[in-house]
């Protein structure tokens, strides 16, 4: 399992021209799920993301977490994080989990984030939907984290 965490000043998800999710300061988390990923991996990554300290403190050091700054999260399923373009120009997505395997792990990740941060601070895209994701990266700060 793999996440790309982007610290944002604002972000949103639009589906079919309608705003589905919108936040101010916080993270957009792009979540990629690989074939064979586990519940433990989803829990580990949710806890890691919730505790990640990439907001500046008064001294200008990245030392504060989402909880510390009252930030919010949008979680977006992103199977293309497991795209392999080493050969040719068309990526292979063979490592990405099939939807029936990935969706329960996505739901578990989101549920764990809500348990850690509160329901009102965690929003999502829609699994398997075509979405327009607006990301205003703050910094820019982008962190890649993978499960063990």
Buried (B, 14 or more C-beta within 10 A) or exposed (E): BBBBBBBBEBBBBBBEEEEBBBBEBBBBBBBBBBEEBEEEBBBBBBBBBBEBBBBBEEEEEEEBBBBEBEBBBBBBBBBEBBBEEEEEEEBEEEBBBEBEBBBBBBBBBBBBBBBBBEEEBBBBBBEEEEBEBBBEEBEEBBBEBBBE
